[in-house]
Amino acid sequence: MKIVVLDGYTLNPGDLSWDSLDKIGELTVYDRTSPANTEEIIKRIQDAQVVFTNKTPMPAEVFEKCRHIKYVGVLATGYNVVDIQAAKEKGITVTNIPTYGTDAVGQFAIALLLEICHHIGHHNKAVHDGRWAENPDWCFWEYPLIELAGKTMGIIGFGRIGQATGRIAKALGMKVIANDEFPNESGRAIAEYVTREELFQKADVISVHCPLLPSTEGIICKENIEKMKDGIIILNNSRGPLVVEKDLADALNRGKVYAAGVDVVSAEPIHRDNPLLKAKNCFITPHISWAPKESRERLMNIAIHNLKAFLHGNAVNVVNK
């Protein structure tokens, strides 16, 4: 059995091992495969029965020309890079990794918030540049410092990651409110469920953790931002297209939104003309919420488990049943 990993570098830049996958079949791992070069994709997997991809697309054309494929493992939670309907029509099983990064992503959302509140990176650099040593006072700060206790965190999308974020916010002394289509008891133990309109009106901080659906695409937009408090803080380390970036940039530049922390953008890597790059008080990181070693190791273990379950006739985490 031939197994091909199309874009393995981000999952394993060298600090993990592919050995467990290598024991299952004849393994070829490519660090990167050009997402725009369909011919290259086809050439690399034409003889493979098992293909793993993270962000390399697998459209219907690939399945038409790669007739040996029986299984596609997406090395991520989102699986929009695969034409799952075309795969289903060919009898190809497609799986994803649904729960590997819950704690890491929740932790990162709060890390973005704490950086906004304290500007630790900026003040650390100021000290190393000698500015504290030269200061006439025993301390200084160059941005407003914000205490979170007593403020309201509003979370849109209160599944595993939203709830992980909510637990940390609650531990910081924040009141947590949430909006989700499927309220549950574990969520009620952390937050008060409210309507989306109420969340926009009451929150001091909004963190977005919902899936990207037609009903949520562009949820952070001019119309909804106007419903929020002046000086709102907005966080997004879920999906880039949940935010209308021009609308958020405009709101930052005119002060309606005090600050934003985003780990995802609409097109990645970020385009140089993305309006958020020039927006005031916008903190942008390069899609790394998921990337702690512990989280990546968990992802790889689940990916291998998914494949083994498929080979034993008991497929799990299937997205195109």
N, C-alpha and C positions, 0 to 999 in steps of 0.2 A: 504494500500500500504506500502510495506517494503522498506526502504531506508537505504543503507549501505555506509558509508565513510570508505574506506580501509586504508587510511594513512593521517589522518587529522592533525597530530601534527605540521608539518611545516607551514601549513596555519594558524592554530589556536593553538598556544601553551598555550592559556589561556587568551589572551587579547581581543579576539573577542567572539561572541556568535553564537551558532548553532540554536538558538530559531526559527528563520524564517524558517529554513529547517525542524525543528521538527514539526512545525504546518502543514506541507504538508502531512506527513505520519509518520509511526512508524520508528523512526530514531535510528540507531546504529552507533556510531562513534568509530573506532579503531585508536589509535594514530599511530600505525605502523602495517604493514603486511609484512612478509618476502617475498621479491620479488622472492626468489629462491624456495619457498615452494608452488607449485601449488595446492597441496591438501588442504593446509590451506586457500588459496584464495577461492577455490571452496566451502569449508565448510562454510566460512563466508558469502558468497553471494548466496548460493544455492536457498534460498527461496525469494530473493529480486527481486523486479521489477525495482528498480532504484539503480545504483551503481555509486559512485564517486571515482575516483582514481587520484592521482598525478603522482607517479612514480611506483606504483605497476602494474606489467604487466598483461594484459588480452589477452592471446593468444587464438587461435581457440579452444583449448581443454576446456578452461573455458566456452566458449559459448555453446559447445556441451553438457556439463554436467550441466549447469545452465539455464534451459529452461524457467524460469520465467522472465528473464531479458528483459526489453523493452527499456531501456535507460541507456547510460553510459555518465556521465559528467566528462570530463578530467579537473582537477583543475590546468590547465596550458595552455600555448599556444601550445607547442609541443605535439603531440598526438601519437608519434611513439610507446608508450607503449601498445597501443591497436591495435589488428589485425582488422583494420577497414573493410577490405574486408570480413572477416569471420562474423563480426557484420552485415554488409550489407546483406549478404546471409541469415542471420537469421531474418532479418527485424528489427534489433536493431539500434536505432538512437544514434550516437555518436557526442557530441558537445565539443567545446574547449572554451578557454577564450582568445580572440585575442588582446585586447587592454588595459588591466588593468595596465600594468607597464611601459608605454612609458616614462613618465617623470622620474620615479625612476631609470630606467636602463640607460637612457641618463645621468642623474646626476651622476650615479656611474662610468660610463666610464670616465667622467671628473675628478671624485675624484681619480681614479687610476692614471690618468695623473698628477694631482697636487701633489700627494704623490711622484711620481717619480721625479718631478721637484724640490721638496723642502724637502723631507725626514722629514716631520713634526713629524711622530711617533718617529723616531730615535732621533731627537733633543729634543723633549719633554722628552723622557726618560733620555737623557744626563743631562738635567737641573734638573730633579727630583733626579737624582743620585748625585747631588752636583757638577757637573763638571763646570757649569757656575760660581758658587760661588767661585770656586777655580781657575778660569781662570785669567791669568794676563791681558788679554785684555777685552774690554767691550762687545765683541761679538766673536763668533767663529762658523764655520761650517765645517762639515767633509765630505761633498759630494759636487760636483758641483751643483750650483743652476741655474735653467734654466728659462729664461723669454720666454713666449710663443708668445707674440705679434709679429707679422710679420712672424711667421713661418707658414708652410702649414700643415693643417690637411687633410688627405686623408681618406675618409669613404667608405668602401666597403659594399654595401647594404644600400640604402638611402630611406627606408620606414619610418614609423612613428618614430621608435627609432633612426635610423640613422639621421633623420632630427632634432630630439630633441637634439641629441649630437652636431650636426652641429651648431644649434642656439647658444648653450653655447660657443662652440669654437669660433664662430664669435664674440660673445660678449667679449671674451678675447683678441680680436684683431688679431685672426688667419685668414689666407686665407683658405677657405674650398673648396676642390675639392671632387667629389664623383663619384662612379661608380655604376650603377644600370641598370637592364634590362628594366626598365620602367620609364624613366625620366618623370617628371611632373612639373607643374608650381610652386607648393609649394616648390619643391626641388630647382628649378632654382632661387627662391628668396633668397636662403641660400648659394648655392654652384654653382660652375661650373662643369657640367658633363664632364667627361673625360673617355678615355678608361682605362681598367685595367692596361695595360702596362704603360700608361702615369702616372697613379696614383702611381704605384710602383716607378717610376723614380723621381717624383717631391715631394713626401710627406716627411715631417720631422717626422710626427706622422701618423701612420695608425691605425684606429679603425675599427674593423670588426663587422658588424651588419646584415649580410645576413643570410637567412635561410640555414639549412643544407640540401643540395641536392647533387646528384652525381657530379654536376658541380662545387660545392663549397667545398666539403669535401677535406681537406688538402690544402686549398688555400694558407695558410702560410706554405710554404715548402722551402727546400733548394734552388730549382731552382728559385722560386720567390723572396726569400730573397736576392739572389745575384743581382737581378735587382734593389734593393732598395739602397738608400743612405747609406753610412757608418754612423753609429751612429743613425740609425732609432730607434724610439720608437714604439712598437707594443702593442695594447690593444685588448683584447677579453673578452667581457662579453656577448657573444651571445650563441655559441655552442662549446663545447670542441673539437670535431673532425674537426672543421675548421682549426685547427693547427696540423701540424706534430710535436709532442712535442720534439722528439729527434733532429730534424732539428733546432727548435727554441733554444733549450738548447745549441746546438753546436755553433750557431751563437752568443748567449749571451756570452759564455765562451771565444770565440776568439775576441769579441769586435765588430763584424760586426753590431749586434744589441746592442744599448747602454743599453736599459732596456725594460722589458715587464711587463705589468699588466694584469693578467688574473683572472677572477672570475669563470671560468668554465674549466674543464679538460675532457679528453677523457673518463675516468671511474670515477664515483663519488659514495661514497666518494673517495678521491684521494688515489691511491695505494702508498705505501711507496717507491716503486722503480720508481716512476714517475721521469723522468730525469729533469723536471723543478724544483724539490725540491732542487737540488744541483747546479742549474745554477746560474751564477753571475747576480746580479741586477734584479732578477725576483720577482715580487710582486704577491702573490697568496692569494686570499680570497675565502671563502668556499661557493660559489654560493649564494650570498646574495644580488645581485643587485635588485632583485624583492621584497625584504622582508620588506621594511618600512610598518608600520601598515596601513598607508593610502592606500598603494597599495594592501595589503592583504585584507583589508576591501572591496575595489573595486572588487577584484577578487571574494570574496564570494558573493557579491551582484549580480554580473553578472552570477555566477553559479546558484543562486536561480532563477534569471530571465530566464535563459536558460531552467531550468526545468519547470517553470510555463508556458512558451511559448509552450513547447512540450506538456504539459498536456492539453492545450487549442487548440491543433491542428495546431499551427502556429510556428513550431520549428525554432529556429534561431541558428546561429553559428554552423551549422551542417557540419561535415567534411567528411561524407560518404554518400552524397546524391546519 
